[in-house]
Amino acid sequence: MKILRDDLGFVIRGERFVSYQEVQCFRYLQWLGLSLDEMGHEHQVGRWSFDFFPREKVFWEHHPIGMKSGEDLYKYGKRRRLTLNAFGYSKAPLVVSDVMFKDQWEVCDMMNDYEIDFKEGRVKGDPTICFVRDYSRDWEAVTGVEFTRDSIDAGAPLIFAGE
């Protein structure tokens, strides 16, 4: 699969993606077996577009906005949820992610961790909105210690700075 880059982003199979992060989301949906038409890329709702609307079951907004603009992920997600509700999509779940994915396999791991199934249109937990976050950034800010899956001893108690 050839990825072309220009001043406006990335182009794959005739589709334009504004960021390399969005390309990773596309590659993940493609790995799930979804065709370009089934992905619902840049799905318009009113004057807004949503990154993906796989099989017209679950909306997905992927913006690592906390790292770029400092915008609060939760406020952003709530505004997007209100937009969907206003246009008759109150029953369609919304996934809002801000993880800096390295590749589609990392997207796969994170979606499995949060039990999100874009193929079947299922989201565990709150049926209206699911925030997918990389909490390791919060962990590092609080503790000053880099967090990785390998750095945690599952049996050890968590001790936070100042305790």
C-alpha positions as CSV (number, residue, x, y, z in Angstrom):
1,M,0.0,0.0,0.0
2,K,1.6,3.2,-1.1
3,I,1.2,6.3,1.1
4,L,1.7,9.6,-0.6
5,R,2.5,12.8,1.5
6,D,1.9,16.4,0.4
7,D,1.3,19.7,2.2
8,L,-2.3,18.8,3.0
9,G,-1.6,15.4,4.6
10,F,-1.4,11.8,3.4
11,V,-3.2,10.1,0.5
12,I,-3.9,6.4,0.4
13,R,-6.1,4.8,-2.2
14,G,-7.4,8.2,-3.2
15,E,-8.5,9.1,0.4
16,R,-6.9,12.1,2.1
17,F,-5.9,11.8,5.8
18,V,-4.9,14.9,7.7
19,S,-2.4,13.2,9.9
20,Y,-0.2,10.1,10.2
21,Q,-2.3,9.2,13.2
22,E,-5.4,9.0,11.1
23,V,-3.5,6.8,8.7
24,Q,-2.9,4.3,11.5
25,C,-6.6,4.3,12.3
26,F,-7.3,3.7,8.6
27,R,-4.8,0.8,8.5
28,Y,-6.4,-0.7,11.6
29,L,-9.9,-0.6,10.1
30,Q,-8.5,-2.0,6.9
31,W,-6.8,-4.8,8.9
32,L,-10.3,-5.6,10.4
33,G,-11.4,-6.3,6.9
34,L,-13.4,-3.1,6.3
35,S,-13.5,-1.7,2.8
36,L,-13.0,2.0,2.2
37,D,-16.8,2.5,1.8
38,E,-17.5,0.6,5.1
39,M,-15.0,2.9,7.0
40,G,-17.2,6.0,6.6
41,H,-14.1,8.2,6.5
42,E,-14.9,11.9,7.0
43,H,-18.6,11.3,7.6
44,Q,-20.5,14.6,7.6
45,V,-23.0,15.3,10.3
46,G,-24.4,18.8,9.9
47,R,-21.4,21.1,9.3
48,W,-19.0,18.8,11.2
49,S,-17.2,15.8,9.9
50,F,-16.2,12.8,12.0
51,D,-13.0,10.9,11.3
52,F,-14.7,7.5,10.8
53,F,-18.2,5.9,11.0
54,P,-17.4,2.2,10.5
55,R,-20.3,0.3,9.0
56,E,-22.5,3.2,10.2
57,K,-22.5,1.8,13.7
58,V,-19.9,3.6,15.8
59,F,-18.5,7.1,15.3
60,W,-14.7,7.5,15.9
61,E,-12.9,10.7,16.4
62,H,-9.2,10.4,16.8
63,H,-7.3,13.5,17.8
64,P,-4.3,13.5,20.1
65,I,-5.5,17.0,20.8
66,G,-4.2,17.1,24.4
67,M,-0.7,16.9,23.0
68,K,-1.2,19.5,20.2
69,S,-3.6,22.2,21.3
70,G,-4.0,21.6,25.0
71,E,-7.8,21.2,24.4
72,D,-9.5,19.1,27.0
73,L,-10.4,15.7,25.6
74,Y,-13.5,15.3,27.6
75,K,-15.0,18.7,26.7
76,Y,-14.2,18.0,23.0
77,G,-15.9,14.6,23.2
78,K,-19.0,16.0,25.0
79,R,-19.3,18.7,22.2
80,R,-19.1,16.0,19.5
81,R,-21.6,13.9,21.4
82,L,-24.1,16.8,21.5
83,T,-23.6,17.3,17.8
84,L,-24.5,13.7,17.1
85,N,-27.5,13.8,19.4
86,A,-28.8,17.0,17.7
87,F,-28.7,15.3,14.3
88,G,-30.5,12.1,15.3
89,Y,-27.5,9.8,16.2
90,S,-28.2,9.5,19.9
91,K,-28.1,5.7,19.7
92,A,-24.8,5.5,17.9
93,P,-21.8,5.2,20.2
94,L,-18.9,7.7,19.9
95,V,-15.3,6.7,20.5
96,V,-12.9,9.6,21.1
97,S,-9.2,8.7,21.2
98,D,-6.1,10.8,21.9
99,V,-3.4,8.1,21.9
100,M,-0.3,8.6,19.7
101,F,-0.4,5.3,17.9
102,K,2.9,4.0,16.5
103,D,1.2,1.6,14.1
104,Q,-2.0,-0.2,13.5
105,W,-1.0,-3.0,15.9
106,E,-0.9,-0.5,18.8
107,V,-4.4,0.7,17.7
108,C,-5.5,-2.9,17.8
109,D,-4.1,-3.4,21.3
110,M,-5.8,-0.3,22.6
111,M,-9.2,-1.0,21.1
112,N,-9.0,-4.6,22.6
113,D,-8.1,-3.1,26.0
114,Y,-11.2,-0.9,25.8
115,E,-13.3,-3.7,24.3
116,I,-14.3,-1.7,21.2
117,D,-15.4,-3.6,18.2
118,F,-15.8,-1.4,15.2
119,K,-16.7,-4.4,13.0
120,E,-19.8,-5.3,15.0
121,G,-20.5,-1.8,16.3
122,R,-20.1,-2.7,20.0
123,V,-18.6,-0.5,22.7
124,K,-18.3,-1.8,26.3
125,G,-19.4,0.5,29.1
126,D,-21.2,3.8,28.4
127,P,-23.1,3.3,25.2
128,T,-23.0,6.9,24.3
129,I,-19.3,7.9,24.5
130,C,-16.0,6.1,25.2
131,F,-12.8,7.9,25.8
132,V,-9.7,6.0,24.7
133,R,-6.7,7.5,26.4
134,D,-3.1,6.8,27.0
135,Y,-2.9,7.2,30.7
136,S,0.8,6.7,30.8
137,R,1.3,10.4,30.1
138,D,-0.8,11.2,33.2
139,W,1.2,8.6,35.2
140,E,4.5,10.1,34.1
141,A,3.4,13.6,35.0
142,V,2.4,12.6,38.5
143,T,5.2,10.2,39.3
144,G,8.1,11.3,37.0
145,V,8.5,7.6,36.1
146,E,8.1,6.4,32.5
147,F,5.2,3.9,32.2
148,T,5.3,0.9,29.9
149,R,3.4,-2.4,30.0
150,D,6.7,-4.1,30.9
151,S,7.5,-1.7,33.8
152,I,4.6,-2.7,35.9
153,D,4.7,-5.6,38.4
154,A,1.1,-6.7,38.5
155,G,1.4,-7.9,42.1
156,A,3.1,-4.8,43.5
157,P,1.1,-2.0,45.2
158,L,1.0,1.3,43.4
159,I,2.7,4.1,45.3
160,F,2.4,7.7,44.1
161,A,4.8,10.5,44.7
162,G,4.3,12.1,48.1
163,E,3.0,8.9,49.8
